[in-house]
Amino acid sequence: MKAVIVSRIDNAEALEFAHEIRSILSDVGCSAEFDHDTATAAGESGSDLAGVDADVVIVIGGDGTILRTIQQLDRPIPVLGINWGEVGFLADLEPADAPLFVKNLGHGFSVEHRMRISLAKDGVPLGSALNEALIVTTRPAKMLRFSIIIDGVVAEQFRADGLLVSTPTGSTAYAMSAGGPIVDPRIQGFLLVPLAPYMLSSRPHLISEGRRLEIRLESAKPAKLVLDGQQTIDLGTSSMIQVGRSPVPAQFVDVKRNFFEKVDKKLRNL
């Protein structure tokens, strides 16, 4: 088995732990190397995540590090997240539990698939997201006007500071902070959460991925799209955004941990 290890590079303890994980894998006969950024921080040479050939990617960091890693992968590779952040909803292992689990990785593991969303503007692909796509104005304190179109029918129109299009996985991220519900990641759907809507009647919607979802941006104010907090795209002043389920889901190593138990524990520690 070959593993690539990605670590936070702004934390000396995380980098030290990355060396420990690499040693554990080497001791049990598994090939392990650092990605380019982690290796550079450690004064070594490593592999670029784009095009990397590995059986598993072990990420030591918070949700941002995991999202950035998945965005950089050219093809889906199972990711094992070890929490070295504030909350870490995407990281299924805490540092104390990781060494024993990693030691047994070479014996095989099951994989959990997580839905991603793909977005396009007027039919031109913009990118994909595992957590959420955020539409906001480029000018602070200015509102945008949205129309939500489902299967060709205008389902809702509202003004708001912005709009979150979240996956079920992302429901515990920005969407939860904005008042959205926690959604079982096994559900296949799109969660729409208006940000500070002008009318209190504008509420979050959970829409089946089997429906045709479009968002019409109707405003004289320029807007931007932010994918997983990693990539920013200018949308201009008006456009039609198509939202669909990505044909390429993200893959995570299944550590056999109940989702709702994990969420309850992490929320209690906030």
Steps between C-alpha positions, in 0.01 A plus 500: 500500500619849415399805703554870453502712817377860498547717806433851615824684442431783746513273803825337616317237707291395200816460290660295776191279511523457120850355548360263763226380266754444222718294736203285605416426136861419415526265799209291369639485147294773337644763268444852630609842380410865557324721251706784356397772747543280807835375377622853431407606853692197631803573282443197276373423151145378441229437241251739345144401586391558142557170325626321810477120496401374844254270675419748777568862589539569872424860590609648833312825546159659514218508248675767294804278451279206400296708254813647344648151462189365326492801267860429396451131422455423129311181578315381809726328753372390844580767758557433869468815708677538835366803681757768572264797478227676693208262438577273206165363383674338201769340715382169643798431727648687791881490540483260796305244295693535176819295554321170563258553210782597262702197606221274371431686174711256301256220583234677295225754562153588375423824322214745551390709202388859557298694245656807340324772303596632158416853389482665160427854384284519190613145418873564553648285782627695801619224731396261775463516878479246781367736768337798337487763230452855627357782291562845647537856380845640433386824666453477880160588649322460166219251440446269204175385341455129436244282324501127582378296203414133551410285200440817301264654757589809705469363856614807690630853450677698772764759583785406732863566580581175326401141440660172609459189287614221729536125478377283789867471603524879508187536712719497814722779366409854391140394433449402864641835617255674265200322655473195276413150627742215560448253215585131496793467252335190352226722358557610141386858465577871491456719805425866421552747785442874445742725689324777695192508272298819489175309561473258793285275281810403298599171662753222423395242240617139464456392138544154348804459277267348240340837432630765260621787715588844365577826677436823316703791627308822434691799627685804375768425761789269406521165678755227552488125554720335765545122484585330831673819611785413262412638157340835411329570166351829381136465391437854379169678554253246364523135408330163508673242719431130444550272800536124467640196669863443405563164332819473710428472873760557769629187671573463871643210696213361705609480864161351600401801706135598524441838333251628756715391794793688346296816440357495853846463654657775290215745561524443876868595483442832324 
